Amino acid sequence: MVENVPGEQVAARRPGRGRRPAAQVRAAVLAAAGRILLRDGLPAVTFDRVAAEAGASKTTLYKWWPSPGALAAEAYFAQSRRTLEFPDTGDVRADLISQLGAFVRWLKEEGAEKPVSELVGAAQLDPDLERAWSESYAQPRRELARERLRIAQRQGQVREDADLDVIVDQLWGACYHRLLVLKVPFDESIVESLVDHALYGSAPRDAAR
């Protein structure tokens, strides 16, 4: 995505205030799109509405994002970033429970369940949204989880031969499966069990492999 376009005036103009820096305009647009997405859902995220709420030029939005879906995906990432930060307290089990718990609360209590379902569904038909969702959110978040698990491996808290991608799939994939495929209720009460099964398995502790 283009952050700054040399020679072009990309900042929005407000009466009596002159032009805002491009970074400030971009932040305002993402904040506005995130509010609309969480409040009213993906169909409400249009360039017209976001530009009006952000006080930005619609032309600027067209320059920076290939589609409203791509904007919505990046806005979702910006909104969720602080909520879904990955802790490192030195205890990988506690950190996984903390982060996965924050993710479930974000979905079920803080308004992200419907927008996430809409974004993932729309991404199956919108290549721009699919690319933005993967590049701006899904892959970066997956790498954060892998890196925390790599640290745990070096500290001896996770087996050296553990498949970190499988652990990630077991944890966050279980939530997405319940949300998008099974469409069954779930809440934070599943988090500790998910983490323990991912880290320790379901076989008896003294069973031979």
Buried (B, 14 or more C-beta within 10 A) or exposed (E): EEEEEEEEEBBBEEEEEEEBEBEEBBBBBBBBBBBBBBEEBBEBBBBEBBBEBBBBBBBBBEBBBBBBBBBBBBBBBBBBEEEBEBBEEEBBBEBBBBBBBBBBBBBBEBBBBBBBBBBBEBBEEBEBBBBBBBBBBBEEBBEBBBEBBEBBBEEEBBEEEBEBEEBBBBBBEBBBBBBEEEEEEBEBEBBBEBBBEBBEEEEEEEEEE
